[in-house]
Amino acid sequence: QVQLVESGGGSVQPGGSLRLSCVASTDYFNTYTMAWYRQTPEKERELVASIRTDRIDTYADSVKGRFTISRDNRQNTVYLLMFSLKPEDTAMYYCKSTRTEVESWGQGTQVTVCS
C-alpha cells in the first residue's frame, strides 16, 4: 500500500484559487495512476480529476476549465490547481493512487469556499 499525504486545503472566497498537493511514499510513483476525489456529507465521493502514467488527464464536467491536475514524478507528488472556486466546490478532497487494481487513499484535505 502507498501512503498518501494531502495538503493545501483551506478557506477561500468565491472566485479564489488553491493548489492541493499529495505526496506518495513509493519508489514507483511514475507507475501509478493518480486521482483527486471529493466528498461532502450530503453527497457520495466523486471523481474530480485523474492523471495517468502517460499524463493523460480527465476531469469531471463540473470542474473542466477551472481545475488542472498535474504530476511531478521526481517529487512523487500530484497537484490539483483550482481556479474560480465556487461554494459548491466545498468538500473534503482526497488523493488516490491506483496500480493493477490496488488502490490507496489519503486522509483528505478540507476545501471551503464561502464569502
C-alpha positions, 0 to 999 in steps of 0.5 A: 500500500502507498501512503498518501499525504494531502495538503493545501486545503483551506478557506477561500472566497468565491472566485479564489484559487488553491493548489492541493498537493499529495505526496506518495511514499513509493519508489514507483510513483511514475507507475501509478495512476493518480486521482483527486476525489471529493466528498461532502456529507450530503453527497457520495465521493466523486471523481474530480480529476485523474492523471495517468502514467502517460499524463493523460488527464480527465476531469469531471464536467463540473470542474473542466476549465477551472481545475488542472491536475498535474504530476511531478514524478521526481517529487512523487507528488500530484497537484490539483490547481483550482481556479474560480472556486465556487461554494459548491466546490466545498468538500473534503478532497482526497488523493488516490493512487491506483496500480493493477487494481490496488488502490490507496487513499489519503486522509483528505484535505478540507476545501471551503469556499464561502464569502 
